[in-house]
Amino acid sequence: MTTAVIVQARMGSIRLPGKVMKDLAGKSVLAHVLGRCQRIAGADVVVCAVPDEDESAPLERVASQCGVRVFRGSECDVLARFEGAARCVEANVVMRVTSDCPLIDPDVCGRLLKLRDLERADYASNVHPRSFPQGLDCEIFTMAALQECAATASDAYDREHVTPWMARVSHLRRANLESGRPELSDLRWTLDYPEDLDFLQAVYAELREEMMPGMDRVLHLLAECPEIARINAHRRQAASASVV
């Protein structure tokens, strides 16, 4: 059985163009994400799924330097891109990670893999409901569920965001990993705005000497240095207001 971590990446971004190629402690955001995914216990292969466009060349270079396979597919139909990437490595189980999460925690991802296997779930995540910081999001689904989704989902939103169909249909067996600390869901550790980049750069500047700090280490840092947490706090509040 092959478990593949598929990281979707693209150069385009309305709020922060080229965000996954921004520098964090001497490496690109994408390189950090791919490196962390390679450390997930239980994962057999990491694939970087990029749009089939000329501007994807820098992403391919980073993936190759990291020793990660690359799959090119549709820019807009990300669901089809995921199915193609999963097929190319003959995956049985797929984990979805986005490339704007340079603090993705291999331990959290590994725990979700174990939970999915234990529950024999078709789809598992740590976001339904969310109890981890935004930026530690991961989702896992079987190849059968992915293929059914790709063949059935017709809404443009479902095909752009890959998993909404799997998360809502009644016949799939689902599981959710919880942190036990629902207040952590208010934290924003993802990259979408310039202030998010400032926040992440500040975190990496403080933890530069550490190999791969996980969630607990970052939480400890923010407790010691609340001024770092305040850098993008207004973006967290805006996101919360928009959800409500």
DAQUI-V276755 format. One record per residue. N is the residue number from 1. NEAR is the number of other ideal C-beta (glycine too) atoms within 10 Angstrom. Layout:
n=<N	N>
near=<NEAR	NEAR>
This chain:
n=<1	2	3	4	5	6	7	8	9	10	11	12	13	14	15	16	17	18	19	20	21	22	23	24	25	26	27	28	29	30	31	32	33	34	35	36	37	38	39	40	41	42	43	44	45	46	47	48	49	50	51	52	53	54	55	56	57	58	59	60	61	62	63	64	65	66	67	68	69	70	71	72	73	74	75	76	77	78	79	80	81	82	83	84	85	86	87	88	89	90	91	92	93	94	95	96	97	98	99	100	101	102	103	104	105	106	107	108	109	110	111	112	113	114	115	116	117	118	119	120	121	122	123	124	125	126	127	128	129	130	131	132	133	134	135	136	137	138	139	140	141	142	143	144	145	146	147	148	149	150	151	152	153	154	155	156	157	158	159	160	161	162	163	164	165	166	167	168	169	170	171	172	173	174	175	176	177	178	179	180	181	182	183	184	185	186	187	188	189	190	191	192	193	194	195	196	197	198	199	200	201	202	203	204	205	206	207	208	209	210	211	212	213	214	215	216	217	218	219	220	221	222	223	224	225	226	227	228	229	230	231	232	233	234	235	236	237	238	239	240	241	242	243	244>
near=<9	14	19	23	30	27	26	22	25	21	19	12	14	6	10	16	10	14	22	27	17	19	12	20	14	8	16	23	23	27	21	22	28	28	18	22	26	15	17	24	11	18	19	14	17	25	25	27	29	28	20	12	14	7	13	21	10	16	26	15	14	22	25	12	12	19	10	22	16	18	20	17	19	15	17	11	16	22	23	14	25	27	23	19	25	25	13	17	18	11	24	14	24	24	26	24	23	20	28	23	25	27	24	29	26	20	15	19	25	17	18	24	21	13	18	26	16	10	13	10	20	21	24	28	25	24	17	16	10	19	16	23	25	19	23	25	20	27	21	27	28	21	18	12	22	26	14	18	25	20	9	11	19	8	10	10	9	20	21	13	15	28	23	16	22	25	19	12	16	5	6	18	13	19	19	18	21	13	17	6	11	12	8	17	17	14	20	25	25	23	28	19	19	14	17	24	20	13	25	26	16	18	24	19	11	16	17	11	7	11	6	14	19	17	20	10	15	22	16	12	17	20	9	9	13	9	8	19	19	12	18	26	15	12	17	21	12	13	16	12	8	7	7	4>
